[in-house]
Amino acid sequence: MEAALGASYASSWAHQQAITALGGRTPMEALEAGVDPQQVWRAVHAALDLPSRDR
């Protein structure tokens, strides 16, 4: 996320952006709830519509 959003904004985004694919949780909430980091990254990747090379 830092590569896509920058270090400062990535942290803020991860704490504030609820993602439907994560059950309406933010990436940080999902990680804290024990969701697999790869699943969180796939949801973030899709939400940010990042290029496939960033998977």
mmCIF file as Biopython writes it, N, C-alpha, C and O atoms, coordinates in Angstrom:
data_model
#
loop_
_atom_site.group_PDB
_atom_site.id
_atom_site.type_symbol
_atom_site.label_atom_id
_atom_site.label_alt_id
_atom_site.label_comp_id
_atom_site.label_asym_id
_atom_site.label_entity_id
_atom_site.label_seq_id
_atom_site.pdbx_PDB_ins_code
_atom_site.Cartn_x
_atom_site.Cartn_y
_atom_site.Cartn_z
_atom_site.occupancy
_atom_site.B_iso_or_equiv
_atom_site.auth_seq_id
_atom_site.auth_asym_id
_atom_site.pdbx_PDB_model_num
ATOM 1   N N  . MET A ? 1  ? 0.818   -1.179  0.000   1.0 0.0 1  A 1 
ATOM 2   C CA . MET A ? 1  ? 0.000   0.000   0.000   1.0 0.0 1  A 1 
ATOM 3   C C  . MET A ? 1  ? 0.865   1.247   0.000   1.0 0.0 1  A 1 
ATOM 4   O O  . MET A ? 1  ? 0.511   2.251   -0.618  1.0 0.0 1  A 1 
ATOM 5   N N  . GLU A ? 2  ? 1.982   1.190   0.681   1.0 0.0 2  A 1 
ATOM 6   C CA . GLU A ? 2  ? 2.854   2.372   0.705   1.0 0.0 2  A 1 
ATOM 7   C C  . GLU A ? 2  ? 3.343   2.735   -0.692  1.0 0.0 2  A 1 
ATOM 8   O O  . GLU A ? 2  ? 3.455   3.917   -1.019  1.0 0.0 2  A 1 
ATOM 9   N N  . ALA A ? 3  ? 3.634   1.734   -1.518  1.0 0.0 3  A 1 
ATOM 10  C CA . ALA A ? 3  ? 4.098   2.021   -2.873  1.0 0.0 3  A 1 
ATOM 11  C C  . ALA A ? 3  ? 2.995   2.693   -3.690  1.0 0.0 3  A 1 
ATOM 12  O O  . ALA A ? 3  ? 3.279   3.535   -4.543  1.0 0.0 3  A 1 
ATOM 13  N N  . ALA A ? 4  ? 1.752   2.329   -3.436  1.0 0.0 4  A 1 
ATOM 14  C CA . ALA A ? 4  ? 0.635   2.886   -4.202  1.0 0.0 4  A 1 
ATOM 15  C C  . ALA A ? 4  ? 0.155   4.227   -3.654  1.0 0.0 4  A 1 
ATOM 16  O O  . ALA A ? 4  ? -0.239  5.111   -4.415  1.0 0.0 4  A 1 
ATOM 17  N N  . LEU A ? 5  ? 0.190   4.374   -2.324  1.0 0.0 5  A 1 
ATOM 18  C CA . LEU A ? 5  ? -0.416  5.551   -1.692  1.0 0.0 5  A 1 
ATOM 19  C C  . LEU A ? 5  ? 0.573   6.481   -0.997  1.0 0.0 5  A 1 
ATOM 20  O O  . LEU A ? 5  ? 0.220   7.606   -0.643  1.0 0.0 5  A 1 
ATOM 21  N N  . GLY A ? 6  ? 1.786   6.032   -0.801  1.0 0.0 6  A 1 
ATOM 22  C CA . GLY A ? 6  ? 2.740   6.802   -0.006  1.0 0.0 6  A 1 
ATOM 23  C C  . GLY A ? 6  ? 2.639   6.371   1.447   1.0 0.0 6  A 1 
ATOM 24  O O  . GLY A ? 6  ? 1.573   5.954   1.901   1.0 0.0 6  A 1 
ATOM 25  N N  . ALA A ? 7  ? 3.728   6.469   2.168   1.0 0.0 7  A 1 
ATOM 26  C CA . ALA A ? 7  ? 3.787   5.947   3.537   1.0 0.0 7  A 1 
ATOM 27  C C  . ALA A ? 7  ? 2.765   6.577   4.465   1.0 0.0 7  A 1 
ATOM 28  O O  . ALA A ? 7  ? 2.086   5.861   5.201   1.0 0.0 7  A 1 
ATOM 29  N N  . SER A ? 8  ? 2.639   7.867   4.451   1.0 0.0 8  A 1 
ATOM 30  C CA . SER A ? 8  ? 1.728   8.542   5.381   1.0 0.0 8  A 1 
ATOM 31  C C  . SER A ? 8  ? 0.274   8.228   5.084   1.0 0.0 8  A 1 
ATOM 32  O O  . SER A ? 8  ? -0.495  7.904   5.989   1.0 0.0 8  A 1 
ATOM 33  N N  . TYR A ? 9  ? -0.102  8.323   3.819   1.0 0.0 9  A 1 
ATOM 34  C CA . TYR A ? 9  ? -1.496  8.111   3.463   1.0 0.0 9  A 1 
ATOM 35  C C  . TYR A ? 9  ? -1.892  6.641   3.574   1.0 0.0 9  A 1 
ATOM 36  O O  . TYR A ? 9  ? -3.036  6.342   3.914   1.0 0.0 9  A 1 
ATOM 37  N N  . ALA A ? 10 ? -0.983  5.728   3.298   1.0 0.0 10 A 1 
ATOM 38  C CA . ALA A ? 10 ? -1.288  4.299   3.370   1.0 0.0 10 A 1 
ATOM 39  C C  . ALA A ? 10 ? -1.742  3.917   4.771   1.0 0.0 10 A 1 
ATOM 40  O O  . ALA A ? 10 ? -2.716  3.180   4.926   1.0 0.0 10 A 1 
ATOM 41  N N  . SER A ? 11 ? -1.062  4.398   5.769   1.0 0.0 11 A 1 
ATOM 42  C CA . SER A ? 11 ? -1.435  4.089   7.149   1.0 0.0 11 A 1 
ATOM 43  C C  . SER A ? 11 ? -2.811  4.653   7.481   1.0 0.0 11 A 1 
ATOM 44  O O  . SER A ? 11 ? -3.647  3.963   8.064   1.0 0.0 11 A 1 
ATOM 45  N N  . SER A ? 12 ? -3.036  5.875   7.118   1.0 0.0 12 A 1 
ATOM 46  C CA . SER A ? 12 ? -4.337  6.504   7.358   1.0 0.0 12 A 1 
ATOM 47  C C  . SER A ? 12 ? -5.439  5.749   6.631   1.0 0.0 12 A 1 
ATOM 48  O O  . SER A ? 12 ? -6.485  5.459   7.213   1.0 0.0 12 A 1 
ATOM 49  N N  . TRP A ? 13 ? -5.211  5.434   5.371   1.0 0.0 13 A 1 
ATOM 50  C CA . TRP A ? 13 ? -6.197  4.726   4.550   1.0 0.0 13 A 1 
ATOM 51  C C  . TRP A ? 13 ? -6.537  3.378   5.170   1.0 0.0 13 A 1 
ATOM 52  O O  . TRP A ? 13 ? -7.709  3.009   5.255   1.0 0.0 13 A 1 
ATOM 53  N N  . ALA A ? 14 ? -5.514  2.638   5.605   1.0 0.0 14 A 1 
ATOM 54  C CA . ALA A ? 14 ? -5.712  1.304   6.169   1.0 0.0 14 A 1 
ATOM 55  C C  . ALA A ? 14 ? -6.513  1.326   7.461   1.0 0.0 14 A 1 
ATOM 56  O O  . ALA A ? 14 ? -7.144  0.331   7.818   1.0 0.0 14 A 1 
ATOM 57  N N  . HIS A ? 15 ? -6.494  2.442   8.155   1.0 0.0 15 A 1 
ATOM 58  C CA . HIS A ? 15 ? -7.251  2.571   9.398   1.0 0.0 15 A 1 
ATOM 59  C C  . HIS A ? 15 ? -8.656  3.134   9.181   1.0 0.0 15 A 1 
ATOM 60  O O  . HIS A ? 15 ? -9.493  3.049   10.080  1.0 0.0 15 A 1 
ATOM 61  N N  . GLN A ? 16 ? -8.929  3.705   8.013   1.0 0.0 16 A 1 
ATOM 62  C CA . GLN A ? 16 ? -10.200 4.394   7.813   1.0 0.0 16 A 1 
ATOM 63  C C  . GLN A ? 16 ? -11.081 3.816   6.719   1.0 0.0 16 A 1 
ATOM 64  O O  . GLN A ? 16 ? -12.298 3.990   6.771   1.0 0.0 16 A 1 
ATOM 65  N N  . GLN A ? 17 ? -10.518 3.140   5.739   1.0 0.0 17 A 1 
ATOM 66  C CA . GLN A ? 17 ? -11.287 2.702   4.569   1.0 0.0 17 A 1 
ATOM 67  C C  . GLN A ? 17 ? -11.920 1.334   4.808   1.0 0.0 17 A 1 
ATOM 68  O O  . GLN A ? 17 ? -11.223 0.320   4.835   1.0 0.0 17 A 1 
ATOM 69  N N  . ALA A ? 18 ? -13.231 1.309   4.979   1.0 0.0 18 A 1 
ATOM 70  C CA . ALA A ? 18 ? -13.939 0.040   5.119   1.0 0.0 18 A 1 
ATOM 71  C C  . ALA A ? 18 ? -14.083 -0.595  3.735   1.0 0.0 18 A 1 
ATOM 72  O O  . ALA A ? 18 ? -14.391 0.086   2.758   1.0 0.0 18 A 1 
ATOM 73  N N  . ILE A ? 19 ? -13.860 -1.892  3.668   1.0 0.0 19 A 1 
ATOM 74  C CA . ILE A ? 19 ? -13.900 -2.612  2.402   1.0 0.0 19 A 1 
ATOM 75  C C  . ILE A ? 19 ? -14.946 -3.719  2.509   1.0 0.0 19 A 1 
ATOM 76  O O  . ILE A ? 19 ? -14.908 -4.540  3.426   1.0 0.0 19 A 1 
ATOM 77  N N  . THR A ? 20 ? -15.863 -3.727  1.575   1.0 0.0 20 A 1 
ATOM 78  C CA . THR A ? 20 ? -16.944 -4.711  1.575   1.0 0.0 20 A 1 
ATOM 79  C C  . THR A ? 20 ? -16.405 -6.136  1.592   1.0 0.0 20 A 1 
ATOM 80  O O  . THR A ? 20 ? -16.921 -6.985  2.319   1.0 0.0 20 A 1 
ATOM 81  N N  . ALA A ? 21 ? -15.377 -6.404  0.801   1.0 0.0 21 A 1 
ATOM 82  C CA . ALA A ? 21 ? -14.802 -7.747  0.718   1.0 0.0 21 A 1 
ATOM 83  C C  . ALA A ? 21 ? -14.200 -8.210  2.049   1.0 0.0 21 A 1 
ATOM 84  O O  . ALA A ? 21 ? -13.927 -9.396  2.231   1.0 0.0 21 A 1 
ATOM 85  N N  . LEU A ? 22 ? -14.000 -7.289  2.956   1.0 0.0 22 A 1 
ATOM 86  C CA . LEU A ? 22 ? -13.472 -7.623  4.287   1.0 0.0 22 A 1 
ATOM 87  C C  . LEU A ? 22 ? -14.583 -7.562  5.339   1.0 0.0 22 A 1 
ATOM 88  O O  . LEU A ? 22 ? -14.320 -7.399  6.530   1.0 0.0 22 A 1 
ATOM 89  N N  . GLY A ? 23 ? -15.814 -7.694  4.879   1.0 0.0 23 A 1 
ATOM 90  C CA . GLY A ? 23 ? -16.944 -7.666  5.807   1.0 0.0 23 A 1 
ATOM 91  C C  . GLY A ? 23 ? -17.234 -6.283  6.340   1.0 0.0 23 A 1 
ATOM 92  O O  . GLY A ? 23 ? -17.775 -6.135  7.436   1.0 0.0 23 A 1 
ATOM 93  N N  . GLY A ? 24 ? -16.878 -5.271  5.576   1.0 0.0 24 A 1 
ATOM 94  C CA . GLY A ? 24 ? -17.106 -3.896  6.008   1.0 0.0 24 A 1 
ATOM 95  C C  . GLY A ? 24 ? -16.065 -3.394  6.989   1.0 0.0 24 A 1 
ATOM 96  O O  . GLY A ? 24 ? -16.213 -2.316  7.566   1.0 0.0 24 A 1 
ATOM 97  N N  . ARG A ? 25 ? -15.015 -4.174  7.177   1.0 0.0 25 A 1 
ATOM 98  C CA . ARG A ? 25 ? -13.936 -3.760  8.084   1.0 0.0 25 A 1 
ATOM 99  C C  . ARG A ? 25 ? -12.855 -3.017  7.317   1.0 0.0 25 A 1 
ATOM 100 O O  . ARG A ? 25 ? -12.741 -3.133  6.096   1.0 0.0 25 A 1 
ATOM 101 N N  . THR A ? 26 ? -12.075 -2.264  8.050   1.0 0.0 26 A 1 
ATOM 102 C CA . THR A ? 26 ? -10.888 -1.645  7.462   1.0 0.0 26 A 1 
ATOM 103 C C  . THR A ? 26 ? -9.815  -2.725  7.345   1.0 0.0 26 A 1 
ATOM 104 O O  . THR A ? 26 ? -9.918  -3.768  7.991   1.0 0.0 26 A 1 
ATOM 105 N N  . PRO A ? 27 ? -8.794  -2.491  6.536   1.0 0.0 27 A 1 
ATOM 106 C CA . PRO A ? 27 ? -7.706  -3.475  6.483   1.0 0.0 27 A 1 
ATOM 107 C C  . PRO A ? 27 ? -7.094  -3.747  7.864   1.0 0.0 27 A 1 
ATOM 108 O O  . PRO A ? 27 ? -6.788  -4.894  8.188   1.0 0.0 27 A 1 
ATOM 109 N N  . MET A ? 28 ? -6.919  -2.735  8.649   1.0 0.0 28 A 1 
ATOM 110 C CA . MET A ? 28 ? -6.334  -2.926  9.979   1.0 0.0 28 A 1 
ATOM 111 C C  . MET A ? 28 ? -7.261  -3.735  10.883  1.0 0.0 28 A 1 
ATOM 112 O O  . MET A ? 28 ? -6.798  -4.612  11.613  1.0 0.0 28 A 1 
ATOM 113 N N  . GLU A ? 29 ? -8.555  -3.453  10.842  1.0 0.0 29 A 1 
ATOM 114 C CA . GLU A ? 29 ? -9.512  -4.227  11.639  1.0 0.0 29 A 1 
ATOM 115 C C  . GLU A ? 29 ? -9.506  -5.692  11.217  1.0 0.0 29 A 1 
ATOM 116 O O  . GLU A ? 29 ? -9.562  -6.592  12.054  1.0 0.0 29 A 1 
ATOM 117 N N  . ALA A ? 30 ? -9.437  -5.916  9.913   1.0 0.0 30 A 1 
ATOM 118 C CA . ALA A ? 30 ? -9.418  -7.290  9.411   1.0 0.0 30 A 1 
ATOM 119 C C  . ALA A ? 30 ? -8.171  -8.026  9.893   1.0 0.0 30 A 1 
ATOM 120 O O  . ALA A ? 30 ? -8.254  -9.170  10.339  1.0 0.0 30 A 1 
ATOM 121 N N  . LEU A ? 31 ? -7.022  -7.370  9.804   1.0 0.0 31 A 1 
ATOM 122 C CA . LEU A ? 31 ? -5.790  -8.005  10.281  1.0 0.0 31 A 1 
ATOM 123 C C  . LEU A ? 31 ? -5.859  -8.286  11.778  1.0 0.0 31 A 1 
ATOM 124 O O  . LEU A ? 31 ? -5.446  -9.353  12.234  1.0 0.0 31 A 1 
ATOM 125 N N  . GLU A ? 32 ? -6.373  -7.343  12.527  1.0 0.0 32 A 1 
ATOM 126 C CA . GLU A ? 32 ? -6.491  -7.529  13.981  1.0 0.0 32 A 1 
ATOM 127 C C  . GLU A ? 32 ? -7.472  -8.646  14.330  1.0 0.0 32 A 1 
ATOM 128 O O  . GLU A ? 32 ? -7.350  -9.271  15.383  1.0 0.0 32 A 1 
ATOM 129 N N  . ALA A ? 33 ? -8.445  -8.900  13.449  1.0 0.0 33 A 1 
ATOM 130 C CA . ALA A ? 33 ? -9.425  -9.967  13.671  1.0 0.0 33 A 1 
ATOM 131 C C  . ALA A ? 33 ? -8.896  -11.331 13.226  1.0 0.0 33 A 1 
ATOM 132 O O  . ALA A ? 33 ? -9.578  -12.346 13.376  1.0 0.0 33 A 1 
ATOM 133 N N  . GLY A ? 34 ? -7.676  -11.351 12.677  1.0 0.0 34 A 1 
ATOM 134 C CA . GLY A ? 34 ? -7.060  -12.604 12.292  1.0 0.0 34 A 1 
ATOM 135 C C  . GLY A ? 34 ? -7.278  -13.019 10.849  1.0 0.0 34 A 1 
ATOM 136 O O  . GLY A ? 34 ? -6.995  -14.161 10.487  1.0 0.0 34 A 1 
ATOM 137 N N  . VAL A ? 35 ? -7.777  -12.109 10.016  1.0 0.0 35 A 1 
ATOM 138 C CA . VAL A ? 35 ? -7.935  -12.416 8.601   1.0 0.0 35 A 1 
ATOM 139 C C  . VAL A ? 35 ? -6.547  -12.579 7.987   1.0 0.0 35 A 1 
ATOM 140 O O  . VAL A ? 35 ? -5.624  -11.825 8.295   1.0 0.0 35 A 1 
ATOM 141 N N  . ASP A ? 36 ? -6.419  -13.570 7.119   1.0 0.0 36 A 1 
ATOM 142 C CA . ASP A ? 36 ? -5.147  -13.852 6.461   1.0 0.0 36 A 1 
ATOM 143 C C  . ASP A ? 36 ? -4.648  -12.601 5.735   1.0 0.0 36 A 1 
ATOM 144 O O  . ASP A ? 36 ? -5.401  -12.007 4.963   1.0 0.0 36 A 1 
ATOM 145 N N  . PRO A ? 37 ? -3.405  -12.189 5.959   1.0 0.0 37 A 1 
ATOM 146 C CA . PRO A ? 37 ? -2.873  -10.995 5.294   1.0 0.0 37 A 1 
ATOM 147 C C  . PRO A ? 37 ? -2.986  -11.036 3.775   1.0 0.0 37 A 1 
ATOM 148 O O  . PRO A ? 37 ? -3.190  -9.996  3.149   1.0 0.0 37 A 1 
ATOM 149 N N  . GLN A ? 38 ? -2.857  -12.220 3.167   1.0 0.0 38 A 1 
ATOM 150 C CA . GLN A ? 38 ? -3.004  -12.306 1.712   1.0 0.0 38 A 1 
ATOM 151 C C  . GLN A ? 38 ? -4.426  -11.958 1.278   1.0 0.0 38 A 1 
ATOM 152 O O  . GLN A ? 38 ? -4.623  -11.315 0.247   1.0 0.0 38 A 1 
ATOM 153 N N  . GLN A ? 39 ? -5.410  -12.381 2.059   1.0 0.0 39 A 1 
ATOM 154 C CA . GLN A ? 39 ? -6.802  -12.046 1.757   1.0 0.0 39 A 1 
ATOM 155 C C  . GLN A ? 39 ? -7.021  -10.537 1.893   1.0 0.0 39 A 1 
ATOM 156 O O  . GLN A ? 39 ? -7.712  -9.929  1.076   1.0 0.0 39 A 1 
ATOM 157 N N  . VAL A ? 40 ? -6.434  -9.946  2.919   1.0 0.0 40 A 1 
ATOM 158 C CA . VAL A ? 40 ? -6.549  -8.501  3.113   1.0 0.0 40 A 1 
ATOM 159 C C  . VAL A ? 40 ? -5.905  -7.780  1.936   1.0 0.0 40 A 1 
ATOM 160 O O  . VAL A ? 40 ? -6.481  -6.831  1.403   1.0 0.0 40 A 1 
ATOM 161 N N  . TRP A ? 41 ? -4.712  -8.220  1.523   1.0 0.0 41 A 1 
ATOM 162 C CA . TRP A ? 41 ? -4.044  -7.566  0.402   1.0 0.0 41 A 1 
ATOM 163 C C  . TRP A ? 41 ? -4.860  -7.683  -0.877  1.0 0.0 41 A 1 
ATOM 164 O O  . TRP A ? 41 ? -4.958  -6.714  -1.630  1.0 0.0 41 A 1 
ATOM 165 N N  . ARG A ? 42 ? -5.453  -8.853  -1.141  1.0 0.0 42 A 1 
ATOM 166 C CA . ARG A ? 42 ? -6.284  -9.004  -2.342  1.0 0.0 42 A 1 
ATOM 167 C C  . ARG A ? 42 ? -7.452  -8.026  -2.311  1.0 0.0 42 A 1 
ATOM 168 O O  . ARG A ? 42 ? -7.790  -7.442  -3.340  1.0 0.0 42 A 1 
ATOM 169 N N  . ALA A ? 43 ? -8.070  -7.839  -1.157  1.0 0.0 43 A 1 
ATOM 170 C CA . ALA A ? 43 ? -9.191  -6.902  -1.039  1.0 0.0 43 A 1 
ATOM 171 C C  . ALA A ? 43 ? -8.714  -5.460  -1.228  1.0 0.0 43 A 1 
ATOM 172 O O  . ALA A ? 43 ? -9.381  -4.668  -1.894  1.0 0.0 43 A 1 
ATOM 173 N N  . VAL A ? 44 ? -7.569  -5.120  -0.648  1.0 0.0 44 A 1 
ATOM 174 C CA . VAL A ? 44 ? -7.000  -3.775  -0.808  1.0 0.0 44 A 1 
ATOM 175 C C  . VAL A ? 44 ? -6.638  -3.546  -2.272  1.0 0.0 44 A 1 
ATOM 176 O O  . VAL A ? 44 ? -6.937  -2.495  -2.839  1.0 0.0 44 A 1 
ATOM 177 N N  . HIS A ? 45 ? -5.999  -4.528  -2.869  1.0 0.0 45 A 1 
ATOM 178 C CA . HIS A ? 45 ? -5.584  -4.439  -4.267  1.0 0.0 45 A 1 
ATOM 179 C C  . HIS A ? 45 ? -6.789  -4.157  -5.162  1.0 0.0 45 A 1 
ATOM 180 O O  . HIS A ? 45 ? -6.723  -3.307  -6.050  1.0 0.0 45 A 1 
ATOM 181 N N  . ALA A ? 46 ? -7.881  -4.871  -4.927  1.0 0.0 46 A 1 
ATOM 182 C CA . ALA A ? 46 ? -9.093  -4.681  -5.730  1.0 0.0 46 A 1 
ATOM 183 C C  . ALA A ? 46 ? -9.722  -3.318  -5.450  1.0 0.0 46 A 1 
ATOM 184 O O  . ALA A ? 46 ? -10.160 -2.635  -6.376  1.0 0.0 46 A 1 
ATOM 185 N N  . ALA A ? 47 ? -9.769  -2.920  -4.176  1.0 0.0 47 A 1 
ATOM 186 C CA . ALA A ? 47 ? -10.381 -1.639  -3.816  1.0 0.0 47 A 1 
ATOM 187 C C  . ALA A ? 47 ? -9.632  -0.461  -4.425  1.0 0.0 47 A 1 
ATOM 188 O O  . ALA A ? 47 ? -10.239 0.537   -4.814  1.0 0.0 47 A 1 
ATOM 189 N N  . LEU A ? 48 ? -8.323  -0.581  -4.506  1.0 0.0 48 A 1 
ATOM 190 C CA . LEU A ? 48 ? -7.502  0.491   -5.070  1.0 0.0 48 A 1 
ATOM 191 C C  . LEU A ? 48 ? -7.359  0.371   -6.589  1.0 0.0 48 A 1 
ATOM 192 O O  . LEU A ? 48 ? -6.794  1.249   -7.241  1.0 0.0 48 A 1 
ATOM 193 N N  . ASP A ? 49 ? -7.879  -0.727  -7.141  1.0 0.0 49 A 1 
ATOM 194 C CA . ASP A ? 49 ? -7.773  -0.991  -8.576  1.0 0.0 49 A 1 
ATOM 195 C C  . ASP A ? 49 ? -6.328  -0.868  -9.058  1.0 0.0 49 A 1 
ATOM 196 O O  . ASP A ? 49 ? -6.031  -0.190  -10.042 1.0 0.0 49 A 1 
ATOM 197 N N  . LEU A ? 50 ? -5.442  -1.545  -8.331  1.0 0.0 50 A 1 
ATOM 198 C CA . LEU A ? 50 ? -4.026  -1.510  -8.660  1.0 0.0 50 A 1 
ATOM 199 C C  . LEU A ? 50 ? -3.721  -2.433  -9.854  1.0 0.0 50 A 1 
ATOM 200 O O  . LEU A ? 50 ? -4.461  -3.382  -10.109 1.0 0.0 50 A 1 
ATOM 201 N N  . PRO A ? 51 ? -2.646  -2.153  -10.571 1.0 0.0 51 A 1 
ATOM 202 C CA . PRO A ? 51 ? -2.272  -3.009  -11.688 1.0 0.0 51 A 1 
ATOM 203 C C  . PRO A ? 51 ? -1.924  -4.433  -11.215 1.0 0.0 51 A 1 
ATOM 204 O O  . PRO A ? 51 ? -1.485  -4.632  -10.082 1.0 0.0 51 A 1 
ATOM 205 N N  . SER A ? 52 ? -2.127  -5.399  -12.090 1.0 0.0 52 A 1 
ATOM 206 C CA . SER A ? 52 ? -1.884  -6.790  -11.723 1.0 0.0 52 A 1 
ATOM 207 C C  . SER A ? 52 ? -0.443  -7.043  -11.294 1.0 0.0 52 A 1 
ATOM 208 O O  . SER A ? 52 ? -0.187  -7.962  -10.516 1.0 0.0 52 A 1 
ATOM 209 N N  . ARG A ? 53 ? 0.494   -6.250  -11.783 1.0 0.0 53 A 1 
ATOM 210 C CA . ARG A ? 53 ? 1.902   -6.450  -11.397 1.0 0.0 53 A 1 
ATOM 211 C C  . ARG A ? 53 ? 2.136   -6.187  -9.911  1.0 0.0 53 A 1 
ATOM 212 O O  . ARG A ? 53 ? 3.167   -6.588  -9.372  1.0 0.0 53 A 1 
ATOM 213 N N  . ASP A ? 54 ? 1.202   -5.523  -9.247  1.0 0.0 54 A 1 
ATOM 214 C CA . ASP A ? 54 ? 1.348   -5.204  -7.820  1.0 0.0 54 A 1 
ATOM 215 C C  . ASP A ? 54 ? 0.732   -6.240  -6.892  1.0 0.0 54 A 1 
ATOM 216 O O  . ASP A ? 54 ? 0.642   -6.024  -5.684  1.0 0.0 54 A 1 
ATOM 217 N N  . ARG A ? 55 ? 0.307   -7.374  -7.463  1.0 0.0 55 A 1 
ATOM 218 C CA . ARG A ? 55 ? -0.332  -8.394  -6.611  1.0 0.0 55 A 1 
ATOM 219 C C  . ARG A ? 55 ? 0.624   -9.011  -5.694  1.0 0.0 55 A 1 
ATOM 220 O O  . ARG A ? 55 ? 0.253   -9.885  -4.911  1.0 0.0 55 A 1 
#
